[in-house]
Amino acid sequence: MAPSVTYSEPASSGPVPVTKQAKPPVNQTSPVQFDATKHLDYSPPSNILTMADLKLEPTALSPVATTEPFPLLSHEAVLEHRRELFSKDVLDNCLHHTRPGSVQVRGMAPRYAPFIHQFWHSPEVLKIVSDIAGVELVPAMNYEVSHTNVQLGPDGIEAVRQTPLEPPIATEEAIRRFEQDKPKKDVVTDQSKPIIEWHKDSHPWVCVVMLSDARHMSGGETELMKGDGTTLKVKAPQMGCAVLLQGRYISHTAAPVTNMPERVTIVTSFRPKNPLLLDETTHANVRNKSHLTELYYQWTTYRLDVMAQRAQIAADALRKKQGWSLPS
């Protein structure tokens, strides 16, 4: 992975620097090994929307568009994700600030986040997302495992280093105190203005998971653009819950959250495992929040691996057509 970097706030893009070192409240290492019996709390989504429901044509991959939020991570898995994501190594090497109001943490697995790598590459998790999507999926590449969005509070970037392991409980009283403690100059965010512009994702599928207590969250919905020009809002997931979205083919945005002491979400991107299926992955949306040497290395090797698999399949088909035995 890339070496440590420095910065001054606000940064327009790229890795976020460190003006002063604060002792991180989260343990540096996570010795825990992924265990599906402990770290999964899966229940199937109550509703699955199709591309037709959004007045869009089915893609070459699947007719599924998105899901209602569904339970996926156990509380123990939420804590292990937070332990690794907010460790000193991860924040020193993988923190980026590309837009006002939030930071991104990405590219940490497996070097700095072995548990996260194990979780999202596990057969159990891959079966869950593949069964819902209706097509066998694998993580797009390691750089796109558990991309983390952290909405900044009044204390800005430095407060990210003080993120606690246990998510703050978002009781109504805690939210009331948070509202009172906000600087008076901070006006309530216009909910008609998205926290991110309308966009399509770089990868075919994304799985978005909430790592904060969102029981009383105001805002945060994902808004989808339908084929007829109207929009549909999908409610945000609760802590440990996930939403699966065929985000490469659906324009979407997200409303800001205005009343949360913290909001941490992770996004893992997926592509089809079958090398013969259409894969329109790009890296246009992620270059400004990545260490480019590592990103381009992973991108190039993944594309070459897919090309090699396609070439082998084509060669085997020719040999079979000619009646030759396939190589062992």
N, C-alpha and C positions, 0 to 999 in steps of 0.2 A: 504494500500500500504506500501512499505518498507520505513524505515526511511531515513533521509538524510545521505549522504556519503561524503568522502573526497578522494582526489586522487593527484597524481603527474603526469605530462605529460612527455613522452608519456606513456599511459597505454596500456597493452597488451590485456586486456579484462575487462569486468565488468563495474560497474557504474563509471562515470567520476567524480573526486573530484574537489574541488574548492580551488585554492591556494589564491585567493583574491576575495572578493565580489564586483561586479560591479553593479551599479544601472541599472536594466533592463529597456529598453526603451519601453517595452510593458506593458499595463495595467495588473494588477494581476488577475483580475476576468473578466469573460465575462457574463454579465447579459442577453445577448441576447438569446431568445428562437428560436429554429429552426422554420422557416416559409417557406414552399415549394415555395410560390409565390415570396419570396424575395431571397431565397438562392439557388435556382436551376435555371440553364440556360441550360437545357438539349436539345440537338439535337441528333438524332440517329447517330451512326457511319456510315460513307460513305461506308465502306467496312468491311466485317467480313470474316476472314480466317478460314477455317475448318481444322481439323486434316488431312484430305485427301490432302488439299493444301500443307501441310508440309510433305506429304508422310508418315504420321503416321496413325496408326489405331485409329478409334474413341474410346473414353473411355466409361466406363459404365455410365458416367454421361451425356455426351454431345458430339456431333460431332464438336462443336465450339472450335477453338484453341485460337484466339485472335482477336482484333479489330484494325482498324485505330483509332487514337486519336479522341475523340468526346467531345464537350462541356458538362460540368456537373455542376461545381460550378459557381455561380455568383461571381462578385468581392466582394460583401459583405461577402459571405461565405469564400472566400479566406482570407479575413482580419480576420474573426472570428477564423478560424483555426490557423492563425499565432499568433493572440492575446493569445490564450490558449497555443499553443505549446512552445512559447518563454517566458512564464511567469516565474517568479522566482520559484514558487512551482514546476513547471514541470521540469525546468532545475536543480533544487537542488535534485530532487528525481528520475528522469527518464532518465537522460543523460548517454550514454554509449559510450566508445571509443574502438572499437575492431579491427580496421584496419587503416593503415596510410591514411591520406587524407580525412577522413570523421568521423562524429559521428552519433549515432543513438539516437532517442528519442522515447520511447515506454512505454506502460503500464500506460498511464496517465488518461485514461477514465474509469469510469465517475468521479472519485474523484476530479481530477484537471482540467478536461476538459469536463464539462457537455454539452456544445454546440456540440462538436465533437461527443460525445456519442449519442446525439439526432439525429444528422445528419445521421450517418451511421446505426442507427437502425430505421429510419423513414420508414413508409410504401412506400412513394414515391421513395426513393432511392433504397430500396430493390426490388421494382417492376422493376425499370430500369435495375439493374444488372441481375435480374432473367430473364427478357424478353430477354436480349441480350444473356445470357448464355444458354438459352433453358431449364433451370432447376431452381426450386425455391431454392434460396440461403438465408442464414443468416450469420451474422458475426461469424467467427470461435469461438471466445471468446473475452471478453473485452480487454485482453492483446494485441490482434492482430488488434485492431481498430486504424487506423491512425499511424502505425509505420512510423517514420519520418527519412529520410536520409538527412543529411546536409553535402554537400561537403565543406571542409575547404578551406579558402583562405590563403593568406600569413601571416595573424595574428593569425592563429591557433585556438585552442579551445576557448580561452578567447573571441574572437570576436563573438562567437555564442551568448554570453550574450548581445551583442549590436545589435542584428538583429532588424531592424526597422519593425514596423507594416506594413507600406506600402512597397511593394516590390520595390527595386531600379529599375528605368527605364533603360533597357538595350539598350540605344541608341548606334549607332555606335561610337559616340564620347566618351561615358562613357566606352565602351569596349576598345577603344584605350588608354584612360587614365589608365584603369586597367592593360592593358598589359605593359604600360610604368612603372607603379609603382611596378610591381612584382619584387621581388629580382632577381638580375642578375644570381644568382646561380641556380635559378629555370629554368630548361630547359623545353621546350615544351614537354608535355607528349606524349609518343609514342601511337598513336591511335590504334596500333595493340595489345597493352596490355590492357586488360579489367580492369575496376575499381573494379570488383568483379569476382571471378573465375566462370567458368561454373558450373551451379548448377540447381537443381530442387527445387521448393519451398516446404515448410513444409505443406502447405494447398492447397486444390484442386484448388481454384480460388483466384486471387488477382486483386484488382483494384488500379492502380497506377495513382496518380494525381500530376500535377506540381503546385507548389505554388510560383514560381518565374517567372519573365519576361524572356522568352526564345526565343524571336523573332529572335535574331541574334546568337543563341547558336551554337558553333562548337563542334561536338561530342555529346555524350549523347544518341546515338541510342541503342535500345535493339536488340541484335542479337540472333536469334533462330536457334537451331540445327534441321535440317530436317532429315527425316528418311533415306535419301540416303547419309548422311554424309556431304552434303553441308549446307550452312547457309543462312539465310534471315535476313536482317536488317529492323527493324520497326522504323520509325521516332519517336522521342520523342514528348510528348504532349506539347502544349503551356499552358500558365498560366490558371488555372481553368479547363483545359481539362484532360481527363482520357483515360486510356487504360485498357481493361479487358483481362486477360490472364489465361488460364488453366495451371498455372505454376507448378502444382505438376507433370505433365506428359510431360512437354516440357523442355529440357535443354536450358538454356539461360544465357546470360551475358549482361553487359552494358559497352559501351565505355565511357571513362572519358570525362568531359567537360574541355576545356582548356582556354576559354576566357570569363567566366562569373564571375561577381563580387559576385554572390551567386547562389547556386542551391539547392533548397529545394523541395523534393518530399515526398509524403506520400503514404503508401501502406496499404490498408485494406484487410484482408484475409477473405475468405468466405468458407463455407461448405454447403452441401445439407441440407435443412430443414427436408426432409423426413428421419426418422431414419432407414428406411429399405434400403436406397440407400448406395452404397459403399462409405465409408469415410476412406481414407488412410492417414489422417492427422498424422503428426509426430511433434515433437518439436526439432528435431536434429539440425536444422539450427539456432535456436533462443536461446538456453540455455546460450550461452556465452554473450548474450546481454540482460539478463533478471534478475530480482530478483527472484531467484529460488523458494523460499517459495510461493510467489504469483502465479508464473507461474504454479507450480505443483498443487496448490489448484484449480485454474481455470481449468486446464487440467483434473484433476481427477473428479471434479464435472460435467464437461461437458460430459465426457465419461460415467459416471454413469447415468446421465440423459438420454443419448441416449440408454443405456442398459435397463433402466427402461421402456422407451417407447416401445422398441422392445419386452420386456417381456409382457407388457400389451397387445400389439397387438396380440402376440402369444396366450395369455390366452383367449382373446376375441374370437379369431378364433376357439379355442377348444370348448368354450362354445357354439358358434354358430353351430358348427358341431354336437354337441350333442342335439341341439334344446333348449338349455337353454336361458333364457332371459339375456341380458347383464346388468351388474350393472349400476345403474343410477348415 
